[in-house]
Amino acid sequence: MCVYDDGNGPALYFGGNAGDNGHFYTPLFKYDGVQITPVFGLSSSGIFQINEMTVFDDRRGPALYVAGYVPGGIMRYDGHTWESLGLGVYRAVNSFSNAMAVFNDGRGESLFIAGTDLYAGNGNARNLAQWVGCIGQCYPDMDNDHHLNVNDFMAFLHRFADVDPSTDCTGDGEF
């Protein structure tokens, strides 16, 4: 459960299961202070259960991120459309995310996801994955010394070799 503004004002979003006794419905609802309404577009996207959600700005504007039994394990909702994080961060089949939180690790805010069988890029992230969301831009001051120089390039190369998500400048999960 969390508060998110989809462009129509802040509302409380909460999720659950998408089926009950053979009846299927959306697993996400929003409460605007007056009424509870379903958020549609989920069943057709294969979202059947939401275990966790939070709001994160990946440089495209704040969006609602949900985790659970959804395509890829984690999806982004901008108030209009749903999208998977693709190979950025995803989970294996029959695993799930336990928690998500936004945290600034010194390079700017990132979305951290805890759970089982998580993957980031093409590698196993063990129990913690980080979604930097540097779509269209990356962090030029890689060593956080507030000066741009050859040390930043060297820090970038080391992080790139370690398949650090902050080095995926196109956001496509390819390194």
Number of C-alpha atoms within 10 A of each C-alpha: 17 14 18 21 17 15 10 9 9 14 19 15 22 20 22 16 17 20 13 8 5 7 7 12 16 20 21 24 17 20 15 15 9 7 7 14 12 16 17 15 14 19 16 9 14 13 24 22 21 23 20 22 24 20 21 23 17 17 14 12 8 17 21 21 22 26 27 26 22 22 19 24 25 26 23 21 16 19 15 10 10 16 14 19 21 17 17 23 27 27 26 13 13 10 14 24 25 14 16 22 16 18 14 11 8 10 16 11 18 22 20 17 24 18 18 17 19 24 21 23 22 14 12 16 20 13 14 18 25 22 22 27 24 20 15 11 14 19 16 18 17 23 18 13 10 10 12 13 13 9 14 19 15 13 16 21 15 13 15 15 11 12 18 18 24 23 25 22 17 14 23 13 18 14 16
